[in-house]
Amino acid sequence: MTKSDPNGPRRLALIASKGTLDWAYPPYILASTAAAMGWEVGIFHTFYGLTLLLKEMQATVTPLGNPAMPMKMPFGPTGFQAINWPIPTAMMAAPGFNALATGLMKKLFKDKGVASIPEMRAMCVEAGVNMIACQMTMSVFGFEKDDFIPECTVAGAATFLEYAADAEVQLFV
Amino acid sequence: MTTLKADKTLDCSGMLCPVPVIKTSKAIKEVQVGEVLQMIATDPGAPADMEAWSRQTGNELLDSHKEGDKFVFYFRRVK
């Protein structure tokens, strides 16, 4: 989709390739902010990023294989909250740890006044962000368009590249 | 202290990026062209972000100052 008006609003073309709770934030923050500034925005959800479009989104996070992730508690006195807990890698593999880490990150973000990922996604949709699902990834992982939020459109690489070629800002996340 | 009169006030205290920008972009549409929106925020990134939002949208930033731990902005809706 090329720009019909060269003097129209700026365009942001994003690729969201990761479906975890932590990595869902950068594309949705940038997209919603750009839309709030009057820009036209499209997000191409590909590979694991495609799961962010599921009606029942289940984005989680784990420190396993994610060594820079701060492990801080969202409760207790300030000094306690400042501790970056050295969690042994073997413990991260324990059943339930993924759910624990996800719950802690959600609480931390909520307490700090950051919107949740479902809220961020809703803000993008409300602002008219073009939520694009990658056709190839859908075919590979066996997703149907009905699995996703109704506002999404389905497209392939060539369609997205044509869209991105007319964007002032293009980012891969 | 400013003597600017606001037609609407939006309090974004306790909210972090990008929520104040998004709420401001919605609230500015709820005042008439020429009217003034006051926005209050505690996000440390708000002063730079709200200036950028003003430049990008064309809505005029009339005043920006700090009151205690809060940042106070006045925007005039331009279009």
gemmi code that builds the backbone of each chain (N, CA, C; Angstrom):
import gemmi

chains = {
    "A": [
        ("MET", (0.854, -1.188, 0.000), (0.000, 0.000, 0.000), (0.893, 1.241, 0.000)),
        ("THR", (0.982, 1.919, -1.130), (1.807, 3.120, -1.211), (1.030, 4.303, -0.655)),
        ("LYS", (1.776, 5.333, -0.311), (1.141, 6.533, 0.225), (0.410, 7.251, -0.899)),
        ("SER", (-0.861, 7.529, -0.681), (-1.626, 8.207, -1.724), (-1.241, 9.686, -1.788)),
        ("ASP", (-0.933, 10.265, -0.649), (-0.599, 11.689, -0.593), (0.822, 11.860, -0.044)),
        ("PRO", (1.771, 12.307, -0.900), (3.144, 12.460, -0.421), (3.272, 13.506, 0.680)),
        ("ASN", (2.300, 14.408, 0.765), (2.336, 15.419, 1.823), (1.482, 15.009, 3.024)),
        ("GLY", (1.039, 13.767, 3.022), (0.215, 13.271, 4.118), (1.038, 13.057, 5.383)),
        ("PRO", (0.420, 12.468, 6.408), (1.144, 12.279, 7.670), (2.343, 11.340, 7.513)),
        ("ARG", (3.258, 11.423, 8.449), (4.393, 10.507, 8.463), (3.902, 9.082, 8.668)),
        ("ARG", (4.737, 8.140, 8.221), (4.357, 6.735, 8.332), (5.426, 5.959, 9.097)),
        ("LEU", (4.964, 5.069, 9.994), (5.858, 4.188, 10.761), (5.535, 2.745, 10.396)),
        ("ALA", (6.546, 2.004, 9.963), (6.370, 0.590, 9.618), (7.187, -0.250, 10.598)),
        ("LEU", (6.488, -1.071, 11.386), (7.155, -1.881, 12.411), (7.006, -3.357, 12.100)),
        ("ILE", (8.037, -4.121, 12.457), (7.924, -5.572, 12.423), (7.982, -6.053, 13.861)),
        ("ALA", (6.935, -6.752, 14.315), (6.913, -7.357, 15.655), (7.159, -8.847, 15.470)),
        ("SER", (8.363, -9.297, 15.852), (8.720, -10.687, 15.583), (8.758, -11.546, 16.845)),
        ("LYS", (8.499, -10.924, 18.008), (8.585, -11.681, 19.269), (7.260, -11.589, 20.013)),
        ("GLY", (6.849, -12.704, 20.600), (5.536, -12.739, 21.234), (5.569, -12.806, 22.742)),
        ("THR", (6.734, -12.480, 23.339), (6.807, -12.537, 24.796), (6.315, -11.227, 25.405)),
        ("LEU", (5.991, -11.288, 26.691), (5.427, -10.123, 27.376), (6.392, -8.943, 27.331)),
        ("ASP", (7.696, -9.208, 27.527), (8.663, -8.103, 27.531), (8.816, -7.486, 26.137)),
        ("TRP", (8.942, -8.330, 25.115), (9.200, -7.816, 23.776), (7.947, -7.361, 23.043)),
        ("ALA", (6.785, -7.532, 23.641), (5.573, -6.980, 23.040), (5.507, -5.477, 23.299)),
        ("TYR", (6.181, -5.015, 24.342), (6.092, -3.593, 24.692), (6.666, -2.656, 23.634)),
        ("PRO", (7.930, -2.861, 23.169), (8.490, -1.848, 22.249), (7.642, -1.558, 21.015)),
        ("PRO", (7.163, -2.559, 20.273), (6.368, -2.186, 19.092), (5.051, -1.504, 19.447)),
        ("TYR", (4.394, -1.970, 20.520), (3.097, -1.376, 20.852), (3.240, 0.024, 21.449)),
        ("ILE", (4.311, 0.262, 22.190), (4.542, 1.621, 22.715), (4.823, 2.580, 21.557)),
        ("LEU", (5.707, 2.169, 20.648), (6.057, 3.041, 19.527), (4.849, 3.266, 18.618)),
        ("ALA", (4.098, 2.211, 18.360), (2.947, 2.324, 17.462), (1.882, 3.246, 18.038)),
        ("SER", (1.527, 3.047, 19.307), (0.464, 3.868, 19.899), (0.906, 5.321, 20.016)),
        ("THR", (2.200, 5.537, 20.314), (2.698, 6.913, 20.429), (2.709, 7.599, 19.067)),
        ("ALA", (3.177, 6.903, 18.051), (3.203, 7.487, 16.704), (1.784, 7.841, 16.259)),
        ("ALA", (0.833, 6.941, 16.531), (-0.555, 7.220, 16.159), (-1.069, 8.450, 16.912)),
        ("ALA", (-0.647, 8.591, 18.173), (-1.075, 9.759, 18.967), (-0.472, 11.044, 18.420)),
        ("MET", (0.619, 10.933, 17.658), (1.249, 12.111, 17.056), (0.719, 12.356, 15.642)),
        ("GLY", (-0.293, 11.583, 15.286), (-0.907, 11.795, 13.978), (-0.254, 11.020, 12.849)),
        ("TRP", (0.670, 10.104, 13.166), (1.318, 9.319, 12.115), (0.418, 8.152, 11.708)),
        ("GLU", (0.674, 7.664, 10.512), (0.035, 6.445, 10.030), (0.956, 5.283, 10.427)),
        ("VAL", (0.392, 4.219, 10.999), (1.233, 3.157, 11.537), (0.768, 1.779, 11.084)),
        ("GLY", (1.713, 0.939, 10.714), (1.421, -0.456, 10.427), (2.396, -1.347, 11.165)),
        ("ILE", (1.887, -2.418, 11.776), (2.760, -3.401, 12.441), (2.591, -4.739, 11.739)),
        ("PHE", (3.691, -5.248, 11.225), (3.694, -6.562, 10.587), (4.061, -7.593, 11.655)),
        ("HIS", (3.059, -8.388, 12.063), (3.267, -9.398, 13.109), (3.713, -10.689, 12.441)),
        ("THR", (4.966, -11.063, 12.680), (5.488, -12.253, 12.015), (6.165, -13.183, 13.015)),
        ("PHE", (6.326, -14.429, 12.647), (6.866, -15.444, 13.548), (6.177, -15.389, 14.911)),
        ("TYR", (6.914, -15.346, 16.008), (6.248, -15.443, 17.319), (5.447, -14.194, 17.646)),
        ("GLY", (5.767, -13.096, 16.956), (4.993, -11.864, 17.146), (3.544, -12.032, 16.720)),
        ("LEU", (3.302, -13.005, 15.861), (1.943, -13.281, 15.393), (1.011, -13.614, 16.558)),
        ("THR", (1.530, -14.241, 17.593), (0.678, -14.664, 18.720), (0.112, -13.464, 19.488)),
        ("LEU", (0.708, -12.290, 19.292), (0.170, -11.093, 19.958), (-1.187, -10.697, 19.391)),
        ("LEU", (-1.531, -11.241, 18.228), (-2.818, -10.912, 17.605), (-3.924, -11.874, 18.024)),
        ("LEU", (-3.580, -12.930, 18.759), (-4.601, -13.898, 19.168), (-5.665, -13.222, 20.023)),
        ("LYS", (-6.918, -13.625, 19.818), (-8.011, -13.041, 20.609), (-7.714, -13.203, 22.094)),
        ("GLU", (-7.300, -14.407, 22.482), (-6.935, -14.660, 23.870), (-5.413, -14.680, 23.941)),
        ("MET", (-4.832, -13.505, 24.021), (-3.375, -13.394, 24.032), (-2.802, -13.888, 25.370)),
        ("GLN", (-1.762, -14.710, 25.276), (-1.168, -15.272, 26.498), (0.330, -14.954, 26.547)),
        ("ALA", (0.689, -13.705, 26.378), (2.108, -13.348, 26.382), (2.718, -13.558, 27.769)),
        ("THR", (3.814, -14.312, 27.812), (4.499, -14.572, 29.085), (5.961, -14.159, 28.946)),
        ("VAL", (6.679, -14.230, 30.070), (8.091, -13.870, 30.058), (8.847, -14.813, 30.990)),
        ("THR", (10.094, -15.084, 30.655), (10.933, -15.904, 31.523), (12.354, -15.365, 31.507)),
        ("PRO", (13.053, -15.419, 32.633), (14.464, -14.992, 32.641), (15.381, -16.042, 32.014)),
        ("LEU", (14.826, -17.237, 31.732), (15.646, -18.307, 31.148), (16.069, -17.917, 29.732)),
        ("GLY", (17.361, -17.872, 29.502), (17.865, -17.440, 28.206), (17.672, -15.950, 27.972)),
        ("ASN", (17.433, -15.221, 29.037), (17.104, -13.784, 28.987), (17.942, -13.109, 30.075)),
        ("PRO", (19.293, -13.263, 30.002), (20.140, -12.965, 31.170), (20.160, -11.512, 31.614)),
        ("ALA", (19.763, -10.574, 30.755), (19.788, -9.166, 31.162), (18.512, -8.743, 31.878)),
        ("MET", (17.535, -9.661, 31.982), (16.256, -9.299, 32.600), (16.435, -9.091, 34.104)),
        ("PRO", (16.124, -7.891, 34.620), (16.244, -7.661, 36.062), (15.231, -8.526, 36.815)),
        ("MET", (15.656, -9.172, 37.874), (14.748, -9.988, 38.693), (14.499, -9.238, 39.992)),
        ("LYS", (13.473, -8.370, 39.958), (13.175, -7.538, 41.115), (11.749, -7.776, 41.588)),
        ("MET", (11.573, -7.663, 42.902), (10.267, -7.926, 43.492), (9.410, -6.662, 43.472)),
        ("PRO", (8.128, -6.800, 43.054), (7.262, -5.620, 42.984), (6.568, -5.309, 44.304)),
        ("PHE", (7.084, -5.822, 45.439), (6.454, -5.525, 46.736), (7.537, -5.445, 47.802)),
        ("GLY", (7.153, -5.032, 48.993), (8.101, -4.927, 50.093), (8.736, -3.554, 50.162)),
        ("PRO", (9.619, -3.349, 51.191), (10.264, -2.042, 51.350), (11.138, -1.694, 50.137)),
        ("THR", (11.440, -0.396, 49.975), (12.180, 0.080, 48.809), (13.503, -0.664, 48.625)),
        ("GLY", (14.236, -0.857, 49.723), (15.533, -1.544, 49.630), (15.377, -2.968, 49.109)),
        ("PHE", (14.308, -3.638, 49.556), (14.026, -5.009, 49.113), (13.688, -5.030, 47.624)),
        ("GLN", (12.900, -4.039, 47.196), (12.506, -3.971, 45.790), (13.686, -3.681, 44.869)),
        ("ALA", (14.754, -3.069, 45.441), (15.911, -2.697, 44.623), (16.841, -3.884, 44.374)),
        ("ILE", (16.639, -4.974, 45.114), (17.544, -6.121, 44.973), (17.310, -6.817, 43.632)),
        ("ASN", (18.403, -7.059, 42.912), (18.318, -7.833, 41.673), (18.693, -9.270, 42.031)),
        ("TRP", (17.696, -10.154, 42.163), (17.896, -11.488, 42.709), (18.677, -12.378, 41.749)),
        ("PRO", (19.760, -12.983, 42.255), (20.551, -13.877, 41.396), (19.892, -15.253, 41.348)),
        ("ILE", (19.018, -15.471, 40.388), (18.279, -16.733, 40.290), (19.134, -17.757, 39.525)),
        ("PRO", (19.425, -18.918, 40.114), (20.186, -19.936, 39.381), (19.402, -20.416, 38.146)),
        ("THR", (20.111, -20.627, 37.067), (19.466, -21.022, 35.814), (18.610, -22.284, 35.983)),
        ("ALA", (19.101, -23.250, 36.790), (18.345, -24.496, 36.973), (16.981, -24.221, 37.606)),
        ("MET", (16.922, -23.213, 38.491), (15.657, -22.896, 39.153), (14.649, -22.301, 38.147)),
        ("MET", (15.203, -21.574, 37.146), (14.323, -20.963, 36.144), (13.560, -22.011, 35.338)),
        ("ALA", (14.114, -23.239, 35.292), (13.483, -24.302, 34.517), (12.417, -25.039, 35.329)),
        ("ALA", (12.272, -24.700, 36.611), (11.313, -25.404, 37.466), (9.884, -25.143, 37.010)),
        ("PRO", (8.998, -26.145, 37.151), (7.602, -25.932, 36.767), (7.008, -24.753, 37.526)),
        ("GLY", (6.298, -23.910, 36.839), (5.659, -22.770, 37.476), (6.503, -21.510, 37.486)),
        ("PHE", (7.798, -21.631, 37.162), (8.649, -20.437, 37.246), (8.265, -19.403, 36.200)),
        ("ASN", (7.915, -19.883, 35.014), (7.494, -18.989, 33.931), (6.279, -18.154, 34.372)),
        ("ALA", (5.314, -18.847, 34.990), (4.101, -18.162, 35.442), (4.435, -17.164, 36.541)),
        ("LEU", (5.369, -17.551, 37.424), (5.776, -16.666, 38.513), (6.421, -15.403, 37.961)),
        ("ALA", (7.397, -15.578, 37.048), (8.106, -14.435, 36.472), (7.128, -13.530, 35.713)),
        ("THR", (6.177, -14.153, 35.003), (5.187, -13.379, 34.252), (4.310, -12.561, 35.196)),
        ("GLY", (3.861, -13.204, 36.280), (3.016, -12.514, 37.259), (3.747, -11.357, 37.912)),
        ("LEU", (5.033, -11.573, 38.230), (5.813, -10.519, 38.881), (6.029, -9.332, 37.937)),
        ("MET", (6.310, -9.636, 36.665), (6.536, -8.527, 35.724), (5.246, -7.747, 35.496)),
        ("LYS", (4.124, -8.453, 35.392), (2.846, -7.756, 35.194), (2.561, -6.830, 36.375)),
        ("LYS", (2.825, -7.346, 37.594), (2.543, -6.531, 38.779), (3.484, -5.324, 38.830)),
        ("LEU", (4.762, -5.548, 38.530), (5.747, -4.461, 38.551), (5.334, -3.349, 37.581)),
        ("PHE", (4.963, -3.741, 36.364), (4.593, -2.752, 35.350), (3.321, -2.009, 35.753)),
        ("LYS", (2.360, -2.763, 36.304), (1.100, -2.140, 36.723), (1.355, -1.125, 37.841)),
        ("ASP", (2.174, -1.536, 38.821), (2.470, -0.653, 39.949), (3.179, 0.622, 39.500)),
        ("LYS", (3.983, 0.524, 38.449), (4.740, 1.697, 37.987), (3.917, 2.581, 37.057)),
        ("GLY", (2.698, 2.167, 36.723), (1.848, 2.998, 35.879), (2.000, 2.741, 34.395)),
        ("VAL", (2.528, 1.547, 34.030), (2.646, 1.184, 32.617), (1.412, 0.361, 32.241)),
        ("ALA", (0.851, 0.650, 31.093), (-0.323, -0.094, 30.644), (0.046, -1.551, 30.381)),
        ("SER", (-0.934, -2.464, 30.515), (-0.689, -3.877, 30.224), (-0.623, -4.080, 28.708)),
        ("ILE", (-0.116, -5.230, 28.284), (-0.027, -5.495, 26.846), (-1.409, -5.567, 26.185)),
        ("PRO", (-2.405, -6.242, 26.788), (-3.733, -6.169, 26.168), (-4.259, -4.734, 26.067)),
        ("GLU", (-3.970, -3.907, 27.073), (-4.390, -2.496, 27.003), (-3.650, -1.759, 25.894)),
        ("MET", (-2.329, -2.029, 25.783), (-1.527, -1.374, 24.737), (-2.057, -1.756, 23.354)),
        ("ARG", (-2.370, -3.051, 23.204), (-2.878, -3.503, 21.912), (-4.213, -2.821, 21.600)),
        ("ALA", (-5.075, -2.717, 22.610), (-6.373, -2.064, 22.404), (-6.194, -0.595, 22.018)),
        ("MET", (-5.183, 0.069, 22.617), (-4.922, 1.471, 22.271), (-4.478, 1.585, 20.813)),
        ("CYS", (-3.658, 0.634, 20.373), (-3.211, 0.644, 18.973), (-4.406, 0.482, 18.040)),
        ("VAL", (-5.260, -0.500, 18.351), (-6.422, -0.763, 17.498), (-7.327, 0.461, 17.460)),
        ("GLU", (-7.565, 1.043, 18.638), (-8.461, 2.205, 18.732), (-7.901, 3.384, 17.928)),
        ("ALA", (-6.560, 3.499, 17.910), (-5.924, 4.621, 17.206), (-5.809, 4.358, 15.703)),
        ("GLY", (-6.301, 3.216, 15.255), (-6.304, 2.941, 13.821), (-5.004, 2.373, 13.287)),
        ("VAL", (-4.164, 1.811, 14.186), (-2.925, 1.176, 13.728), (-3.291, -0.038, 12.872)),
        ("ASN", (-2.613, -0.171, 11.746), (-2.846, -1.284, 10.837), (-2.150, -2.521, 11.406)),
        ("MET", (-2.937, -3.434, 11.980), (-2.384, -4.633, 12.614), (-2.344, -5.741, 11.550)),
        ("ILE", (-1.124, -6.041, 11.082), (-0.988, -6.965, 9.965), (-0.478, -8.322, 10.458)),
        ("ALA", (-1.139, -9.383, 10.042), (-0.699, -10.744, 10.366), (0.044, -11.318, 9.164)),
        ("CYS", (1.181, -11.950, 9.433), (1.998, -12.540, 8.365), (1.350, -13.841, 7.870)),
        ("GLN", (0.990, -13.849, 6.591), (0.296, -15.004, 6.002), (1.123, -16.275, 6.114)),
        ("MET", (2.423, -16.165, 5.812), (3.284, -17.359, 5.831), (3.338, -17.970, 7.227)),
        ("THR", (3.522, -17.133, 8.260), (3.594, -17.653, 9.632), (2.283, -18.322, 10.023)),
        ("MET", (1.161, -17.737, 9.585), (-0.141, -18.339, 9.878), (-0.214, -19.743, 9.292)),
        ("SER", (0.243, -19.877, 8.039), (0.194, -21.178, 7.379), (1.114, -22.179, 8.080)),
        ("VAL", (2.307, -21.721, 8.469), (3.294, -22.620, 9.096), (2.796, -23.128, 10.449)),
        ("PHE", (2.283, -22.212, 11.274), (1.872, -22.601, 12.629), (0.403, -23.005, 12.717)),
        ("GLY", (-0.298, -22.952, 11.612), (-1.678, -23.428, 11.614), (-2.674, -22.484, 12.260)),
        ("PHE", (-2.487, -21.183, 12.083), (-3.468, -20.226, 12.594), (-4.446, -19.842, 11.488)),
        ("GLU", (-5.691, -19.583, 11.886), (-6.705, -19.077, 10.972), (-6.975, -17.619, 11.321)),
        ("LYS", (-7.488, -16.873, 10.348), (-7.769, -15.455, 10.616), (-8.746, -15.298, 11.779)),
        ("ASP", (-9.642, -16.269, 11.947), (-10.624, -16.212, 13.031), (-9.984, -16.337, 14.412)),
        ("ASP", (-8.736, -16.821, 14.462), (-8.049, -16.918, 15.758), (-7.636, -15.544, 16.278)),
        ("PHE", (-7.593, -14.574, 15.366), (-7.040, -13.259, 15.702), (-8.133, -12.223, 15.929)),
        ("ILE", (-7.711, -11.092, 16.494), (-8.653, -9.980, 16.684), (-9.204, -9.564, 15.312)),
        ("PRO", (-10.478, -9.187, 15.257), (-11.106, -8.934, 13.953), (-10.492, -7.750, 13.194)),
        ("GLU", (-9.793, -6.860, 13.922), (-9.234, -5.664, 13.271), (-7.991, -5.964, 12.438)),
        ("CYS", (-7.440, -7.177, 12.556), (-6.191, -7.430, 11.851), (-6.435, -7.730, 10.377)),
        ("THR", (-5.419, -7.427, 9.571), (-5.451, -7.774, 8.164), (-4.323, -8.764, 7.908)),
        ("VAL", (-4.440, -9.557, 6.863), (-3.444, -10.569, 6.556), (-2.684, -10.143, 5.307)),
        ("ALA", (-1.336, -10.242, 5.378), (-0.542, -9.833, 4.225), (0.770, -10.608, 4.202)),
        ("GLY", (1.436, -10.544, 3.071), (2.725, -11.192, 2.913), (3.856, -10.187, 2.863)),
        ("ALA", (5.081, -10.696, 2.632), (6.277, -9.854, 2.687), (6.255, -8.735, 1.644)),
        ("ALA", (5.818, -9.052, 0.434), (5.847, -8.033, -0.620), (4.909, -6.875, -0.294)),
        ("THR", (3.736, -7.215, 0.235), (2.771, -6.172, 0.602), (3.341, -5.275, 1.695)),
        ("PHE", (3.971, -5.916, 2.696), (4.529, -5.108, 3.783), (5.699, -4.253, 3.291)),
        ("LEU", (6.541, -4.810, 2.447), (7.690, -4.048, 1.951), (7.246, -2.823, 1.162)),
        ("GLU", (6.191, -2.990, 0.382), (5.685, -1.845, -0.367), (5.181, -0.763, 0.586)),
        ("TYR", (4.534, -1.204, 1.673), (4.054, -0.280, 2.706), (5.246, 0.407, 3.376)),
        ("ALA", (6.271, -0.406, 3.707), (7.431, 0.122, 4.440), (8.276, 1.052, 3.581)),
        ("ALA", (8.275, 0.817, 2.268), (9.093, 1.645, 1.373), (8.645, 3.105, 1.415)),
        ("ASP", (7.384, 3.340, 1.752), (6.869, 4.706, 1.815), (6.824, 5.232, 3.251)),
        ("ALA", (7.483, 4.538, 4.173), (7.477, 4.976, 5.569), (8.745, 5.760, 5.894)),
        ("GLU", (8.599, 6.813, 6.684), (9.771, 7.575, 7.112), (10.581, 6.793, 8.140)),
        ("VAL", (9.896, 5.949, 8.918), (10.576, 5.179, 9.976), (10.193, 3.706, 9.827)),
        ("GLN", (11.222, 2.848, 9.763), (10.973, 1.402, 9.691), (11.834, 0.740, 10.763)),
        ("LEU", (11.202, -0.082, 11.603), (11.948, -0.714, 12.687), (11.568, -2.182, 12.815)),
        ("PHE", (12.582, -2.978, 13.137), (12.374, -4.407, 13.390), (12.540, -4.654, 14.879)),
        ("VAL", (11.518, -5.270, 15.482), (11.605, -5.573, 16.916), (11.496, -7.074, 17.084)),
    ],
    "B": [
        ("MET", (3.863, 30.698, 38.969), (2.538, 30.201, 38.614), (2.029, 30.896, 37.362)),
        ("THR", (1.283, 30.144, 36.593), (0.784, 30.690, 35.339), (-0.644, 31.203, 35.527)),
        ("THR", (-1.032, 32.105, 34.671), (-2.394, 32.623, 34.744), (-3.221, 32.089, 33.583)),
        ("LEU", (-2.682, 31.117, 32.834), (-3.410, 30.555, 31.705), (-4.686, 29.881, 32.183)),
        ("LYS", (-5.737, 30.074, 31.416), (-7.019, 29.455, 31.767), (-7.220, 28.219, 30.892)),
        ("ALA", (-7.506, 27.116, 31.547), (-7.701, 25.878, 30.798), (-9.189, 25.596, 30.608)),
        ("ASP", (-9.544, 25.079, 29.429), (-10.922, 24.682, 29.171), (-11.164, 23.247, 29.614)),
        ("LYS", (-10.065, 22.502, 29.786), (-10.184, 21.107, 30.223), (-8.877, 20.719, 30.895)),
        ("THR", (-8.963, 19.857, 31.899), (-7.753, 19.393, 32.585), (-7.680, 17.875, 32.515)),
        ("LEU", (-6.468, 17.385, 32.249), (-6.222, 15.943, 32.195), (-5.102, 15.633, 33.181)),
        ("ASP", (-5.380, 14.754, 34.138), (-4.374, 14.410, 35.135), (-3.786, 13.037, 34.808)),
        ("CYS", (-2.518, 13.017, 34.427), (-1.822, 11.764, 34.108), (-0.810, 11.409, 35.192)),
        ("SER", (-1.041, 11.878, 36.403), (-0.117, 11.581, 37.500), (-0.019, 10.079, 37.713)),
        ("GLY", (1.193, 9.588, 37.916), (1.406, 8.166, 38.186), (1.473, 7.305, 36.940)),
        ("MET", (1.281, 7.899, 35.771), (1.311, 7.115, 34.523), (2.649, 7.304, 33.815)),
        ("LEU", (3.107, 6.230, 33.192), (4.373, 6.286, 32.465), (4.126, 6.217, 30.956)),
        ("CYS", (5.191, 6.506, 30.206), (5.193, 6.438, 28.742), (4.605, 5.108, 28.285)),
        ("PRO", (3.745, 5.068, 27.290), (3.289, 6.178, 26.449), (1.922, 6.729, 26.846)),
        ("VAL", (1.425, 6.370, 28.023), (0.024, 6.689, 28.360), (-0.264, 8.195, 28.379)),
        ("PRO", (0.609, 9.040, 28.981), (0.288, 10.481, 28.968), (0.149, 11.048, 27.545)),
        ("VAL", (1.003, 10.630, 26.628), (0.930, 11.120, 25.237), (-0.395, 10.689, 24.600)),
        ("ILE", (-0.763, 9.427, 24.808), (-1.987, 8.911, 24.191), (-3.217, 9.584, 24.779)),
        ("LYS", (-3.243, 9.736, 26.106), (-4.398, 10.389, 26.734), (-4.495, 11.854, 26.303)),
        ("THR", (-3.334, 12.508, 26.156), (-3.346, 13.908, 25.717), (-3.891, 14.018, 24.298)),
        ("SER", (-3.494, 13.084, 23.437), (-3.960, 13.158, 22.045), (-5.467, 12.936, 21.959)),
        ("LYS", (-6.019, 12.163, 22.915), (-7.474, 11.986, 22.934), (-8.148, 13.219, 23.522)),
        ("ALA", (-7.559, 13.734, 24.609), (-8.191, 14.855, 25.325), (-8.206, 16.121, 24.478)),
        ("ILE", (-7.191, 16.322, 23.640), (-7.136, 17.555, 22.839), (-8.301, 17.590, 21.855)),
        ("LYS", (-8.786, 16.410, 21.485), (-9.922, 16.355, 20.553), (-11.239, 16.668, 21.258)),
        ("GLU", (-11.178, 16.728, 22.585), (-12.398, 17.002, 23.354), (-12.540, 18.486, 23.682)),
        ("VAL", (-11.557, 19.300, 23.242), (-11.740, 20.753, 23.337), (-11.871, 21.306, 21.919)),
        ("GLN", (-12.435, 22.501, 21.795), (-12.611, 23.121, 20.488), (-11.279, 23.701, 20.000)),
        ("VAL", (-11.165, 23.872, 18.706), (-9.985, 24.539, 18.142), (-9.869, 25.931, 18.776)),
        ("GLY", (-8.669, 26.223, 19.270), (-8.443, 27.512, 19.930), (-8.523, 27.418, 21.445)),
        ("GLU", (-9.150, 26.358, 21.944), (-9.263, 26.194, 23.395), (-7.991, 25.567, 23.971)),
        ("VAL", (-7.899, 25.583, 25.304), (-6.667, 25.185, 25.977), (-6.887, 23.952, 26.853)),
        ("LEU", (-5.977, 23.003, 26.707), (-5.981, 21.784, 27.533), (-4.815, 21.858, 28.516)),
        ("GLN", (-5.126, 21.644, 29.787), (-4.068, 21.538, 30.787), (-3.800, 20.062, 31.050)),
        ("MET", (-2.536, 19.676, 31.076), (-2.181, 18.278, 31.361), (-1.169, 18.249, 32.490)),
        ("ILE", (-1.399, 17.338, 33.433), (-0.518, 17.205, 34.590), (0.087, 15.802, 34.551)),
        ("ALA", (1.404, 15.701, 34.743), (2.066, 14.404, 34.684), (3.193, 14.328, 35.708)),
        ("THR", (3.549, 13.088, 36.064), (4.709, 12.879, 36.941), (5.794, 12.073, 36.225)),
        ("ASP", (5.510, 11.588, 35.028), (6.489, 10.827, 34.243), (7.715, 11.713, 33.968)),
        ("PRO", (8.914, 11.282, 34.392), (10.099, 12.120, 34.168), (10.379, 12.355, 32.691)),
        ("GLY", (9.848, 11.489, 31.817), (10.071, 11.663, 30.386), (9.067, 12.603, 29.736)),
        ("ALA", (8.079, 13.057, 30.516), (6.980, 13.832, 29.923), (7.423, 15.157, 29.286)),
        ("PRO", (8.287, 15.964, 29.918), (8.608, 17.261, 29.288), (9.129, 17.111, 27.856)),
        ("ALA", (10.104, 16.253, 27.634), (10.644, 16.089, 26.279), (9.606, 15.463, 25.354)),
        ("ASP", (8.867, 14.457, 25.847), (7.882, 13.773, 25.001), (6.730, 14.688, 24.612)),
        ("MET", (6.277, 15.520, 25.549), (5.144, 16.384, 25.226), (5.557, 17.487, 24.255)),
        ("GLU", (6.820, 17.917, 24.339), (7.308, 18.895, 23.357), (7.328, 18.264, 21.964)),
        ("ALA", (7.783, 17.010, 21.888), (7.819, 16.305, 20.600), (6.403, 16.111, 20.068)),
        ("TRP", (5.493, 15.730, 20.967), (4.093, 15.539, 20.545), (3.527, 16.847, 19.992)),
        ("SER", (3.840, 17.952, 20.656), (3.373, 19.261, 20.208), (3.922, 19.579, 18.820)),
        ("ARG", (5.214, 19.348, 18.611), (5.817, 19.629, 17.300), (5.204, 18.753, 16.213)),
        ("GLN", (4.963, 17.484, 16.526), (4.456, 16.557, 15.517), (3.001, 16.788, 15.167)),
        ("THR", (2.198, 17.195, 16.157), (0.768, 17.355, 15.895), (0.414, 18.792, 15.546)),
        ("GLY", (1.304, 19.734, 15.856), (1.024, 21.136, 15.585), (0.237, 21.817, 16.686)),
        ("ASN", (-0.228, 21.039, 17.679), (-0.939, 21.662, 18.797), (0.077, 22.440, 19.644)),
        ("GLU", (-0.229, 23.705, 19.890), (0.750, 24.632, 20.449), (0.967, 24.399, 21.949)),
        ("LEU", (2.226, 24.271, 22.334), (2.575, 24.183, 23.760), (2.730, 25.609, 24.267)),
        ("LEU", (1.745, 26.063, 25.057), (1.745, 27.455, 25.518), (2.657, 27.637, 26.715)),
        ("ASP", (2.693, 26.604, 27.569), (3.485, 26.725, 28.788), (3.767, 25.341, 29.339)),
        ("SER", (4.933, 25.209, 29.956), (5.337, 23.955, 30.589), (6.160, 24.326, 31.808)),
        ("HIS", (5.735, 23.873, 32.955), (6.522, 24.185, 34.158), (6.321, 23.098, 35.202)),
        ("LYS", (7.119, 23.168, 36.258), (7.074, 22.174, 37.320), (6.409, 22.779, 38.554)),
        ("GLU", (5.492, 22.021, 39.132), (4.881, 22.432, 40.405), (5.109, 21.298, 41.387)),
        ("GLY", (6.088, 21.462, 42.289), (6.438, 20.384, 43.209), (6.977, 19.200, 42.420)),
        ("ASP", (6.352, 18.029, 42.579), (6.824, 16.849, 41.846), (6.019, 16.627, 40.563)),
        ("LYS", (5.227, 17.615, 40.171), (4.391, 17.448, 38.980), (4.812, 18.388, 37.844)),
        ("PHE", (4.670, 17.885, 36.619), (4.883, 18.714, 35.435), (3.509, 19.168, 34.946)),
        ("VAL", (3.418, 20.453, 34.618), (2.134, 20.999, 34.149), (2.329, 21.581, 32.746)),
        ("PHE", (1.462, 21.170, 31.842), (1.542, 21.614, 30.440), (0.230, 22.280, 30.050)),
        ("TYR", (0.335, 23.285, 29.161), (-0.856, 23.900, 28.575), (-0.726, 23.825, 27.060)),
        ("PHE", (-1.687, 23.201, 26.436), (-1.684, 23.076, 24.973), (-2.905, 23.798, 24.405)),
        ("ARG", (-2.688, 24.510, 23.271), (-3.824, 25.080, 22.555), (-4.102, 24.196, 21.340)),
        ("ARG", (-5.354, 23.757, 21.213), (-5.710, 22.964, 20.029), (-5.668, 23.857, 18.802)),
        ("VAL", (-4.902, 23.441, 17.792), (-4.691, 24.283, 16.621), (-5.568, 23.846, 15.453)),
        ("LYS", (-5.820, 22.539, 15.341), (-6.630, 22.096, 14.205), (-7.494, 20.914, 14.611)),
    ],
}
model = gemmi.Model(1)
for chain_id, residues in chains.items():
    chain = gemmi.Chain(chain_id)
    for i, (resn, *xyz) in enumerate(residues, 1):
        res = gemmi.Residue()
        res.name, res.seqid = resn, gemmi.SeqId(i, " ")
        for name, pos in zip(("N", "CA", "C"), xyz):
            atom = gemmi.Atom()
            atom.name, atom.element = name, gemmi.Element(name[0])
            atom.pos, atom.b_iso = gemmi.Position(*pos), 0.0
            res.add_atom(atom)
        chain.add_residue(res)
    model.add_chain(chain)
structure = gemmi.Structure()
structure.add_model(model)
structure.setup_entities()
